Amino acid sequence: MKNIILKFFLVTAVTLLLLSCERDDICPEATPTTPKLVIEFFDINNTESPKNVRDLAVRTFEKDTALLFNSTSTISIPLKTDSIETSYVFNLNALAESGGLRDTLTFFYATEELYVSRACGFKVNFFDFRASLEDQETSSEGWIRDIQVIENTIENESETHLFIFY
Amino acid sequence: MNLKLTFLSFTSSFCLLFSSYGIAQENSEVQYEQVSDSIFYKDKYGLTLSLDLSRIGQSFWDEDYQGLEIGADYRFSENLYIAGELGNEQATFNNQNILNESDGSYIKIGVNYNVYDNWIGMQNLIYVGFRYGFAAYSQDLKNYRIYTTDDYFPPDIRDDGRSFGNLTASWIEFQAGLRVNIFDNFYLGAHVQLKNMITTTEIPNYDNLYVPGFRRTFDNSSIGAGWGYSISYLIPIYSKMKTQAANN
């Protein structure tokens, strides 16, 4: 009988140890949380072939800092979770002396918040996703020729949601 | 009482002396006739009331916790105790992503089984037991942050507080512990708990983070654990005369 008690104490101790391994304050990186918008760039002359961007600075109007991408055909950028639209200026060749080429894209969507876990809290998924390229005609320094929404619902980052042709 | 104990120890030492004398006699090949002797003593039966000290302690040093638990057990037979606890807990969970407050009461009912063979006249316990636990509580999600892996935009903190009332939970709990007589009818106890959740009220798009009595939950497991220290007082109701052979 005393062996049983000893075993019980042991099992409890081990369980407590194992359970304490699950951290409350750290959300594991692999956990799918609020997804970013995944954009892939294609060559307008050959719409099947991805085209790498050079020094692409993506910036919202409210911020001075930009997200910088180089030598990649796929980028992911965050959408505002507390709003139903996000506008970005896409500035190609941003590091060039001329300042490069600019286009403004606005994304419209609805948000839905979902509980993830104790450590991660809540995430937001986007649905009814639409994108619009502004001032295509009037803009003299535009570079984007066409856009195509691939996914209306943004739930993860493993698929591409938007194609941009230039 | 003391007099009786003195008498008991006197008798036992006398018996010890006598038996060793007997062995000595045996050596000298004199026929020894064993005298049957036994000791009588009172074994107390009654109701023990306990106050959980760990929860009172935590209420003082942990600003995110307020709790109180009282317990009671009744000695049903020699080693079997019918036991239960009644408690109230209020606990705040706060990691930067969630600020949640749980508040409610719980009851646990079950049995303890003593596995310890006491020395004569002693009333200590080493026990194993199980409980059925039930809690009624509410959860208050005070604010939360939309988790993003990116800090380009300022954090989206939402404090449109949401309350989830009328929540219930039930679980099975195993306990193991000991209880030591410190003086008169006062005891100190310590125990550990291992539990498994059976039912909880489903909260749409949220979770039960802390269940009073069960304590914190885990995302991917129904297992829980806990412990407690307590001080107890035994209200003796009746005594049973117990006989123990004293010839050794």
Boltz contact constraints between the chains, C-beta under 6 A:
constraints:
  - contact:
      token1: [A, 1]
      token2: [B, 115]
      max_distance: 6.0
  - contact:
      token1: [A, 5]
      token2: [B, 176]
      max_distance: 6.0
  - contact:
      token1: [A, 8]
      token2: [B, 176]
      max_distance: 6.0
  - contact:
      token1: [A, 12]
      token2: [B, 192]
      max_distance: 6.0
  - contact:
      token1: [A, 12]
      token2: [B, 194]
      max_distance: 6.0
  - contact:
      token1: [A, 15]
      token2: [B, 225]
      max_distance: 6.0
  - contact:
      token1: [A, 16]
      token2: [B, 225]
      max_distance: 6.0
  - contact:
      token1: [A, 22]
      token2: [B, 218]
      max_distance: 6.0
  - contact:
      token1: [A, 24]
      token2: [B, 95]
      max_distance: 6.0
  - contact:
      token1: [A, 25]
      token2: [B, 95]
      max_distance: 6.0
  - contact:
      token1: [A, 33]
      token2: [B, 147]
      max_distance: 6.0
  - contact:
      token1: [A, 34]
      token2: [B, 146]
      max_distance: 6.0
  - contact:
      token1: [A, 34]
      token2: [B, 148]
      max_distance: 6.0
  - contact:
      token1: [A, 78]
      token2: [B, 150]
      max_distance: 6.0
  - contact:
      token1: [A, 78]
      token2: [B, 152]
      max_distance: 6.0
  - contact:
      token1: [A, 80]
      token2: [B, 153]
      max_distance: 6.0
  - contact:
      token1: [A, 81]
      token2: [B, 146]
      max_distance: 6.0
  - contact:
      token1: [A, 81]
      token2: [B, 156]
      max_distance: 6.0
  - contact:
      token1: [A, 82]
      token2: [B, 156]
      max_distance: 6.0
  - contact:
      token1: [A, 115]
      token2: [B, 205]
      max_distance: 6.0
  - contact:
      token1: [A, 115]
      token2: [B, 206]
      max_distance: 6.0
  - contact:
      token1: [A, 117]
      token2: [B, 219]
      max_distance: 6.0
  - contact:
      token1: [A, 118]
      token2: [B, 209]
      max_distance: 6.0
  - contact:
      token1: [A, 118]
      token2: [B, 219]
      max_distance: 6.0
  - contact:
      token1: [A, 120]
      token2: [B, 147]
      max_distance: 6.0
  - contact:
      token1: [A, 121]
      token2: [B, 97]
      max_distance: 6.0
  - contact:
      token1: [A, 121]
      token2: [B, 98]
      max_distance: 6.0
  - contact:
      token1: [A, 121]
      token2: [B, 144]
      max_distance: 6.0
  - contact:
      token1: [A, 121]
      token2: [B, 145]
      max_distance: 6.0
  - contact:
      token1: [A, 121]
      token2: [B, 147]
      max_distance: 6.0
  - contact:
      token1: [A, 122]
      token2: [B, 144]
      max_distance: 6.0
  - contact:
      token1: [A, 122]
      token2: [B, 146]
      max_distance: 6.0
  - contact:
      token1: [A, 123]
      token2: [B, 147]
      max_distance: 6.0
  - contact:
      token1: [A, 124]
      token2: [B, 146]
      max_distance: 6.0
